[in-house]
Amino acid sequence: MTTEPHTEARAACDELAAVLRQAGIVLPSLGVDPVSCARPYPRPLVELGRCNLETVRRLTAVLGRGADR
């Protein structure tokens, strides 16, 4: 069974959003870029979007802890 690129990208976004939520982080603009899926040979891009300074600091802290493992 072949998975559509957009469906696979949406699932990846959902998975990332869930993991970020567990860390108390929400990226409100997280989603699949529709233009990247409209090509004859879709190569979906994920938009991480914009976030405020507090979210950037939380994300940096979480990623920093993960890098220390």
ROPA-687312 format. One record per residue (C-alpha): residue number from 1; residue in one letter; x negated, y negated, z negated. Coordinates in steps of 0.001 Angstrom, whole numbers, plus 500000, padded with zeros to 6 digits. Example, Ala and Ser with C-alpha at 12.3 -4.5 7.8 and 13.67 -1.06 7.14 Angstrom:
% residues 2
{1,"A",{487700,504500,492200}}
{2,"S",{486330,501060,492860}}
% end
This chain:
% residues 69
{1,"M",{500000,500000,500000}}
{2,"T",{498584,496612,501013}}
{3,"T",{499043,493647,498720}}
{4,"E",{499764,490295,500328}}
{5,"P",{496960,487818,499575}}
{6,"H",{499424,485290,498124}}
{7,"T",{500922,487922,495813}}
{8,"E",{497472,489003,494651}}
{9,"A",{496450,485378,494066}}
{10,"R",{499665,484671,492117}}
{11,"A",{499003,487733,489938}}
{12,"A",{495442,486527,489293}}
{13,"C",{496768,483083,488300}}
{14,"D",{499294,484660,485955}}
{15,"E",{496578,486793,484372}}
{16,"L",{494297,483777,483902}}
{17,"A",{497153,481731,482443}}
{18,"A",{497927,484509,479947}}
{19,"V",{494305,484781,478806}}
{20,"L",{494010,481009,478497}}
{21,"R",{497264,480879,476477}}
{22,"Q",{495786,483418,474041}}
{23,"A",{492965,480929,473513}}
{24,"G",{495443,478076,473062}}
{25,"I",{494730,476520,476462}}
{26,"V",{497252,475545,479135}}
{27,"L",{496231,474313,482569}}
{28,"P",{499488,472730,483771}}
{29,"S",{498431,472577,487418}}
{30,"L",{497177,476176,487644}}
{31,"G",{498537,477785,490795}}
{32,"V",{497948,479113,494277}}
{33,"D",{497139,476529,496956}}
{34,"P",{499909,477035,499540}}
{35,"V",{497881,475604,502437}}
{36,"S",{495187,478249,501986}}
{37,"C",{497864,480943,502333}}
{38,"A",{499364,479510,505523}}
{39,"R",{496420,480381,507764}}
{40,"P",{496597,483250,510267}}
{41,"Y",{494102,485101,508049}}
{42,"P",{495023,483884,504552}}
{43,"R",{492218,483310,502062}}
{44,"P",{494096,482089,499000}}
{45,"L",{492480,479462,496835}}
{46,"V",{493436,478964,493218}}
{47,"E",{493988,475412,492054}}
{48,"L",{492810,475027,488479}}
{49,"G",{494127,471504,488561}}
{50,"R",{493727,468541,486334}}
{51,"C",{493709,468565,482555}}
{52,"N",{493119,466139,479738}}
{53,"L",{489900,465748,477768}}
{54,"E",{491156,467831,474839}}
{55,"T",{491835,470765,477161}}
{56,"V",{488394,470415,478749}}
{57,"R",{486774,470585,475321}}
{58,"R",{488813,473641,474301}}
{59,"L",{488007,475389,477561}}
{60,"T",{484312,474582,477177}}
{61,"A",{484304,475962,473630}}
{62,"V",{486013,479201,474660}}
{63,"L",{483709,479734,477624}}
{64,"G",{480683,478937,475483}}
{65,"R",{481675,481591,472942}}
{66,"G",{482148,484120,475754}}
{67,"A",{478710,483340,477173}}
{68,"D",{477130,484072,473779}}
{69,"R",{478318,487687,473847}}
% end
